[in-house]
Structure formats: structure tokens, C-alpha cells
């Protein structure tokens, strides 16, 4: 057998040493290998090396990878690719298979590491730990170029075996060092007798360690101290409790706390929360509720149930006797208002009385029996007439004397007087009497001062007017159900709380001890608010009785206003038409507009406002004196009266009063129409037939006045008005300062002789007035003589001549 083997070896050696007569190139070899693969003779994977000149099988690559790992313990895939001369892709694939097959290997971050490698590393770490007593995981991770989590995963299974130490808070400590720190923590915890913040204790221990070992000493994290402390607490080595993980309360301190709280509460039947806060009890209310389940937790103190029993007895006696009581006067001084409210809510007698409507609580601590409140109400109801309450509809407060009795420009009381008759001209100048209802009032003279202007007089014909029912039964006409509801809502503020408080203190002076009315939630303020609806009900019953009595008075009042408004509205529409003639003369037009507003508009507005003001009082059950005296209001009076009216009527009345200060009479007429419609009055429209009738009457009256006038000064405005009527068939009212412009307008409308005499008469009248003014101011006899001469010329020459011309033309 051995001879055969030796023979075979010789033959193999000869074959190997023999030179082949046929040589294969690299390309032939590659083709040959591909052919073998195609025929399935080579049925395993072949990998190319990075040089491209060698083939390697997957199994052989895995084998070489294992050999490298076994030799080095830790190998990077990149390094394996360079060492083995195989592409990184194939190295990664085979490495994953190697790691999957061998549980002792791990592939992390492109590196293959074996357990033997980690055993060697941990042995080195242990040697270094024993030398230094402490090693930071961050330092180990930096040296090994791996993450801290991986270091923890490697060390934890080897702690107590290869690594003799304790891992805590990112640090490795030796057992001896841990025992030393444990002793320090145990001593510190047992030495504390008051609640202490644990982090501050750990800081003190760290400073102590630094002082012992210097700057090169081992640093200890606070979490390490905390971990050791938690272990000692769990084992019962230290006694106490930890709140929120950081606040340490020793058992000896908790025991002292309980003894102090029990002693105070048993002696005083109460204890303040500030006492517990001084004892460092963090949640005093919850602590006391848990300690004394029968006690009562208030806002500021914790009291014994006996305090409630004491107050309940006092409140029961008060309700039974029909009186009132302030709980604070019965309770100890340490109990405040909010706490008294809580105690009152626990009194059985009070709760029973409230349910049976025998008592009410006002403020925080005052209990009033309903019998006591009824007594006060009865006395106030008897004295209600002495309250002096006078209410204007739409206002939430009682009117004082300035709004109830307004004073006009003549110094008379406007509160209960009617305005002057509508439609007559009135004078605002000093020392002038207000005009009466008359068609023969003296005309105005031509004057420069606006305040002394007098108008061209007219006498309007009374047109047929319709009577309008304005009685109280027509509440629907004045707002209907909605108005009644609004009035009811407004009336809720008739009795101000301040007034009720004054009256309550008058009938019950003992309530002064409850304090003033500055506190909106004070007992006196709340008592007044409680009495107000009762007083309102009584007042409304009395008011409704008076309303039924005022119904007929309202009907007569509004009927009279409607009649006067009908007459005035027709007159104003008649005179308004003459304003169109002067549209091309803005200056004269503005004068005429203002004159109509002053002489005709103002009396109408005054009458309407005063009448509606009286009607509003009657509608609200207030007494109003009947008076027919005519009164001229100021602008402030009109505005004040308009504001006193209810709702939208007040808005439109204010707008009407504002138009009197404007420059357009047509705007005034629009506002007057709106106000009349809002108040339920009719606004009569001037039609053609009625206009002709009124102009005819106006012409007849004006002709009679011109014919009978003997005063040369008063004659001029009348004759100008008559000539304007003849020329334009329109009624005109013009102030003295506009007479010249009217005469100039008549130049082409009247005969030349008449115009010449009229112009001469006008110029002479102006001179007479100027001389009269000069004589009055300077007292010169010369000026008086010249004035008399010119006036005589007017009387004897110009006035007869002008009468003849005008009256003759009028007859024609």
C-alpha cells in the first residue's frame, strides 16, 4: 500500500514538473470557467477579487472573515474589504451571514465585534476602575469609539463578574466607594430633623467630598446620592416621607407637627391655615380635612362643629323674634365675611327659614327676617308720597328741579305752562312783549340789528281742521303694546338705591352699623335692591290709578295741540311758498328762512315739546298743573325737553329742535312732519283749494290793515307785503332788513309811479329810524328835529300817496 502511494507521488511530481506543450491565456480561463458554470459543473457562487485576477467562493470568504475576527476580535468591514481584496458589498453580505450564524458576534456601525473582545475590554476597564475608584461612561465610549448606550449594554451583564463595581448615573464606582457614599447619605438623612430639600443636601455632600479629596477627587452626581437614599428609605434604614421626590420630611418632624396641631385645635376649637404653614405643612386644608373629618374647612380657618351650633341658635332666635342679625357679631373675631357665609350655609334653622320664605341673607353675614323687612316696607309705603320722585319716561333716574321746572327767557316757570299761541309772530328783542293771537299786530320797522327785527304782519285765515282723538284710550296710537312694555322697563329705575337707603336708615337707624352705600354688595345696598321691586309694585298700583284719572286730561291736551298744529302747519306751508321767489338771491333767501324759523317755527316747536312733555308725565301717572300761559323756550330748554321724551320720539324731537338753529325752513318742515307722525299727530297738507281760500282772506285782511294804518313806520312792511301778494300771489313774511330786497324785486312787477313812491318812502323811513337811533343814543336836539321833519313828510305826503296808488291797484 505504501509502495502504491509512493508511486503515485512520483507520478504527480513528474506531471507537475513537466512542461505543458499547450498554454491557456487569462481570457481562455475566464471563458472556460463561464462554460463550466453554464453546464452546471460549477454550481456554486464565484466572487471576483478587487484585482480581477482571482476567483473566491462565498464559503471561503466567510471563512477568511471568521479568521480575521478570531485573530483581531474587532474588525471594521472597510478594513476587511481591503485586507481580503474583495468588494465591500460582498464583505457586508457575508459578514451579516457570519454574525447571524454566530451569536457571540455582533455587527454595530459597520464593525464586527466578538464577545471575547468585550471580555478583554471589560477586564481592562475593571483594572482601571480599581485604580481610580470611578470611571465615567463617556470616557470609556470616547476611548472605544462607540456610543454610551452600547457601553452600558456591554457592562451591565458583566457587573459583579468581570467588572467589580456599580453603574450609577453614567458613572462606574467601586463597591468600597459606594459603601462610603452610602454611609454619608445615611448619616445626613438621620441628622435632618426638619423638612429639607434633598438636592441641597446632595450639594453639601459633594462639597464635602471635594474638600476631602481636592480638585482631583471623584465627582459624584446628585442622582447617585438620590438612588442610594431611595434604597435606604425602602429598606427602612431612614424613616420619613418624600414629597415630589425632592422634599424630605423626617418622621420625627411629622410627629412633632401632629402634636402641635392637636394641642392648638383642642384648646381653641379652630386653627388657622397660617399656623400649619409655619409648621411647614404644605397643604393645610387637605391635611386638616384628613386629620379631623368632622371639622369644617373655611377660607382662612378650620373650625370645630360647635361653632356652627352656636351661630344656628342665635339665628333661630332672630328669625323667631322678627329681627335681623350680623353673624360676625356672634362669631369669634378670627372668622371673616366669606367664612361667615360658609357657616351660615350650614345652619339648619337658617336653611329651613329660607326655604319657607321667612328669612333672607344679604351680603356675607347679615340675616334679615321677612317680618323685619315687611315692617320696613310698610313704613316706606306710607311715606312714599314724601320721596319726591318725579319720573320722566325714557329716563332711568328721577328728574331734579332743573329738569322738572325749566326756566324760560322771561324768567317764568316752564314746567307746567303752555307756549304762546302758534301762528302769531313773536319778538325776541329786549323789552318787547310777546305777540298774541291777532291778525292786526303792528309790523316791524326796518332795523339793522337782527335781535330787534320785526316781521311783516299777517293774519292767516283759520282753515277747516279735523279733530283728532288723542285720548288715553289710544295708547296703541302712541306706541301700543310695545310702548307699554318699554315704559314698564324704564320705570324699574324710578326708585334709586341711594334714595331707598336714605329712607331705610330713617325708619331703621340701627342699620347704620352695616356701613355706607359704597360697597355694591353690602347688606344695606342689597336690602335696598330687595325693597325696590316691592316699592315699585306699590308705586305702579298707585300710578295706574292716577293713569286712569289722567286719561281724559291727555285727550283734551292732545286735541288742543292738534288744533293749534293744524292752523300753524297751514300758515307755515302758505308762507313757505314765497321763499321760492328768492332762490336767486341767496343772502335774502337766508334771511327769510331764518325769520320764518324764528317767528313761526320756534313757537310751534315750543308748544309741541311742552305739550308732549306734559302728556308724557300724565302717561306715567304724574300730576301736572293745567296752565295755558304762553312761554318762549331757549335752545337749552328745547334740547332738555326733547331728551326727556321716550325712545325714538326723543331722537326726532331733538332733530326738530336742532333745525331751528339751521338755515333752511324746508328742513324744519320735514323734521316737524317726522315728529308729528312719531307722536301720533296729523300733519295737514295745504291743497290748492285751501291755499286760494287762505290767500283771499289774507289779501282782504292785509288790505284792511294798510287802509287803516296811521303809523308811518308800521305802514311800510304792510304795504310791501300787499304789493308782493299782488305781484306774485304769495303770502310773505319778511324782517325789516329784507324789506329793501323785496322792494327791489318788485321793481318790474308794479307800476313805475308806485315803485318810485315806494322806494322814496323806504329811503325816508330808513333815515327816520337812523335819526331816531342817533337822538336816543346822543340826546341831540338837532337829530330829533330832523327826524320829526322827515316823519311828518311821511305822514302828510308819502303815506297818503302810496295808499292811494296801492289801494287803487288792489281794487282794480
Secondary structure by P-SEA (a helix, b strand, c coil): caaaaaaaaaaaaaaaaccccccccaaaaaaaaaaaaaaccccbbbbbcccccccccaaaaaaaaaaaaaacccccaaaaaaaacccaaaaaaaaaaaaaacccccccccccccaaaaaaaaaaaaaaaaacccccaaaaaaaacccaaaaaaaccccccccccccccccbbbcaaaaaaaaaaaaaaaaaccccccaaaaaaaaaaaaaaacccccccccaaaaaaaaaaaaaacccccccccccccccaaaaaaaaaaaaaaaaacccccaaaaaaaccccaaaaaaaacccccccccccccaaaaaaaaaaaaaaaaacccccccccccccccaaaaaaaaaacaaaaaaaaaccccccccbbbbbaaaaaaaaaaaaaaccccccccccccccccccccccccccccccccccccccccbbbbcccccccccccccccccccccccccccccbbbbcccbbbbbbcccccccccccaaaaaaaaaaacccccaaaaaaaaaaacccccccccccccccaaaaaaaaaaaaaaaaaaaaaaaaaaaaaaaaaaaaaaaaaaaaaaaaaaaaaaaacccccccaaaaaaaaaaaaaccaaaaaaaaaaaaaaaaaaaabbbbbbbcbbbbbcaaaaaaaaaacccaaaaaaaaaaaaaacccaaaaaaaaaaaaaaaccccccccaaaaaaaaaaaaaaaaaaaaacccaaaaaaaaaaaaaaaaccbbbbbcccaaaaaaaaacccccaaaaaaaaaaaaaaaaaaaaaaaaaacccaaaaaaaaaaaaaaacccaaaaaaaaaaaaac
